Amino acid sequence: MRRLLPTTLLLICSTAFADSPDFHPRPQRPNSREQVIRMKIVDSVPEDPGRVFSVPVVCNEREGDFELSCTGTSRLSEHFAKKCDADVLPDEQLAHVLDPDGNPEYAGSTTILLRFGGREQRLHVPVMKDQYCQTPEKQGVLGCDAIRAFQWEVDPSVPSLTLRPLGTYPARKPLAIIPLRVTPDGYFANVKVRNVRTSVALLPGGSYVQAGPKLQHQWDLNSGKPLELDVKRFSSVRLFHFKGEDAVELAKDIRETDLTVALVGDPRHPDPAMVIDSGIGQCVLNRFVYCVDGSRGQLRIMARVPAPAPRPANATPAQPASHDQPATRQAGEAYQ
């Protein structure tokens, strides 16, 4: 099964470590320099529409690659916490996060010095036991707490992450500007999903469109009526595919279909503590160059990227580019 964002665990962490109910960064002046960082594809291949990425970081002076999540709080794996000499202490709140067999999923929490994008941040983060980390999380996860200090732009065709000061003007007119609500839990947009307008999180750490109990109810998936969808079950998650008129409509002229959708949670017994249960993951986001600016509350769709070409059967996987020297170039101000 492909990468699914563990929203229940993530939200417990983001609630525990959020430093304020909302985050309203102060815009900075345009014309500042930007940093372009090459990313790695993790647990996937270049032609996979749901591929997720990692970015280079330095944690307690130890180099690592963290999954680009941008949702909730950052976190470490237990193995990498030991590797970077993090002092992991018991955490009463995290101790209540248990697997189906009643075993704790977190080793505790710790305070780290994280260097990312030329900035150092001291963050208090949870530490997840290694057996509960999905492949992209084997070292750590870069959350909203670490990236919200930047305007950030993803080009999945490179792949690259461009960091700029908040409030920087785009160099060209976007295809669309979608309003965002920014909280410590992440970035939220109101879009149409299968003809229902709803608030969804941006989920760069997840492969699929994700539909929680509320959205499932709005689709009338649990009323007993026949469901004209080919649903496949994987453990507690049901997957199906958007085709034809079933689509995600980001803006008036940007309507995406041919997408895998994960139905998560229990519609009969929804968890009232969940802040994020629905979101748009990489199968949507990887179709665009997109830019997120928390200070302006904007998701800018900058360009559409071509779908990755299928790899020949005898092809050798490409090696990821080096992260040693991120490039810099001048940001433009042609369009506000």
FENJOFEN-V38085 format. One line per field, one symbol per residue. ss: DSSP state (~ for helix, > for strand, _ for the rest). phi: phi as a letter, one per 40 degrees, with the letter a starting at -180 (. if undefined). burial: + if it has 9 or more other C-alpha atoms within 8 Angstrom, else -. A space follows every 50 residues. Layout:
ss->???
phi->???
burial->???
//
This chain:
ss->______~~~~~~~~~~~_______________>>>>>>_>>>________ _>>>>>>>>__>>>>>>>______>>>~~~~~~_____>____~~~_>__ ___>_>>>>>>>>>>>__>>>>>>>>>>_~~~__~~~__>>>_~~~~__> >>>>>____>>>>>>____>_____>>>>>>>>__>>>>>>>>__>>>>> >>______>>>_~~~~~~_____________>>>__>>>>>>_____>>> >__>>>__>>>>>_______________>>_~~~~__>>>>>>____>>> >>>>______________________>>>>____>_
phi->.ccbccccccccccccbccacabbcccbccgccbbbbcbbcbfabdcccb cbbbbcbbbfgbcabbccbgbgccabccccdccbfcccbdbccccccbcd cgcccbcibabbbbbaggbbbcbcbcbccdcbccdccdbabcbccccccb cbbbbccccabbbbcdgccccacccabbcbbbbccibbbcbcbfgbcacb ccbccbcbcbbcdccccccgcbcgcdbcbccbbbfcbbbabcbfccabbc adbbbbbfbcbbcbgbccbccccccbbbabcccccccbcbbbbcccgbbb ccacbccdcdcddbccdcccccbcbdcbacccacbb
burial->--+---+--+++++--++--------+--+++++++++++++--+-+-++ ++++++++++---++++++++++++++++++--+-+-+-----++-++-- ---+++++++++++++-------+++++++--+--+++++++++++++++ ++++++--++++++++++++++-+--++++++++++++++++++++-+++ +++++++++++++-+++---+---------------+++++++--+++++ +---+++++++++++-+------+-++++++++++++++++++++-++++ +++-+--+--------------+--+----++++--
//
